[in-house]
């Protein structure tokens, strides 16, 4: 059976460029998510260091146990975010059939979507921890 060719409008002169950009985007997507996780990990480390330093200078001795526990909330959120970032960076062993392009495509897309989702959660937890730390520190300064 001969190949059927459909008539269509002529392509734009830069279509080849955009097709190449699309291929590059697919090949670099996993690396860019891992790079973002590395950057987020470094940011979390800096935030945790500053926060622990601030809390360390203020011994919180005049607060009750429940109020002291509130000051652990940002650290807990940041530790979960750090775990998610490390899960993104860590490599996993998964079976892929190297002679099946559709299987390779499906596994890579599934992996990229999973890691992107983890990255979004990590960023959200970083932001929530930063908001909680800001509120707690403001509250502490105004006691």
C-alpha positions in Angstrom: 0.0 0.0 0.0 1.6 3.3 -1.0 2.1 6.0 1.6 -0.7 8.6 1.5 0.5 12.2 1.4 -1.9 14.9 2.6 -1.9 18.4 1.2 -1.2 21.1 3.7 -0.2 24.7 3.7 3.5 25.4 3.2 5.6 25.5 6.3 7.2 28.6 7.7 10.9 29.0 7.0 11.8 28.6 10.7 9.8 25.4 11.2 12.9 23.3 11.2 14.4 25.5 13.9 11.4 25.1 16.1 11.4 21.3 15.6 15.0 21.2 16.6 14.2 23.3 19.7 11.5 20.9 20.6 13.8 18.0 20.4 16.4 19.8 22.5 13.8 20.7 25.1 12.8 17.1 25.5 16.4 15.9 25.8 17.4 18.6 28.3 14.2 18.5 30.4 15.4 15.9 32.9 18.7 17.6 33.4 17.1 21.0 33.9 14.8 19.6 36.6 17.8 18.1 38.4 19.7 21.4 38.1 16.7 23.2 39.6 16.6 20.7 42.4 20.3 21.3 43.1 19.7 25.0 43.3 16.7 24.6 45.5 18.8 22.3 47.8 21.4 25.0 48.2 18.7 27.6 48.9 17.2 25.4 51.5 20.6 24.9 53.2 21.1 28.7 53.4 17.6 29.3 54.8 17.9 26.6 57.4 21.3 27.9 58.5 20.0 31.4 58.9 16.8 30.3 60.6 18.7 28.1 63.1 21.1 30.9 63.7 18.3 33.3 64.5 16.6 30.8 66.7 19.9 29.9 68.4 20.5 33.4 69.5 17.1 33.7 71.0 16.8 30.8 73.3 13.0 31.1 73.5 13.2 30.5 77.2 10.2 32.7 78.0 7.9 30.7 75.7 5.8 27.6 76.5 6.4 24.2 74.9 3.6 24.7 72.4 5.0 28.1 71.2 8.5 26.6 71.0 7.1 23.8 68.9 5.7 26.3 66.4 9.2 27.4 65.7 10.0 23.9 64.4 7.3 24.2 61.7 9.5 26.0 59.1 12.3 23.5 59.7 9.9 20.6 59.2 8.6 22.1 55.9 12.1 22.7 54.7 13.3 19.2 55.6 10.4 17.7 53.6 11.4 20.0 50.7 15.0 18.9 51.0 13.9 15.3 50.9 11.9 15.9 47.7 14.9 17.7 46.1 17.2 14.7 47.0 14.6 12.3 45.5 14.8 14.3 42.3 18.6 14.3 42.2 18.9 10.6 43.0 18.9 8.2 40.1 16.6 5.3 40.0 17.0 2.0 38.3 14.0 1.2 36.1 13.6 -1.3 33.3 13.3 0.1 29.8 13.2 -1.8 26.6 15.9 -0.2 24.5 14.3 -1.5 21.2 10.9 0.0 21.9 10.8 3.8 21.2 7.3 4.1 22.7 8.4 2.5 25.9 11.5 4.8 26.2 9.3 7.8 25.5 6.7 6.8 28.0 9.2 6.0 30.8 11.1 9.3 30.2 7.9 11.4 30.2 6.7 9.6 33.3 10.0 10.3 35.0 10.2 13.9 34.0 6.6 14.5 35.1 7.2 12.8 38.5 10.3 14.8 39.1 8.7 18.1 38.0 5.8 17.4 40.4 8.3 16.8 43.2 10.1 20.0 42.3 6.9 22.0 42.5 6.0 20.5 45.9 9.5 21.3 47.1 9.2 24.9 46.0 5.8 25.2 47.6 7.2 23.8 50.9 10.1 26.2 50.7 7.7 29.1 50.2 5.4 27.9 53.0 8.3 27.5 55.4 9.6 31.0 54.5 6.2 32.4 55.2 5.9 30.6 58.4 9.3 31.7 59.5 8.6 35.3 58.7 5.3 35.2 60.6 6.9 33.5 63.6 9.9 35.9 63.7 7.6 38.9 63.4 5.5 37.5 66.2 8.6 36.9 68.3 9.9 40.4 67.8 6.5 41.9 68.8 6.0 39.9 72.0 
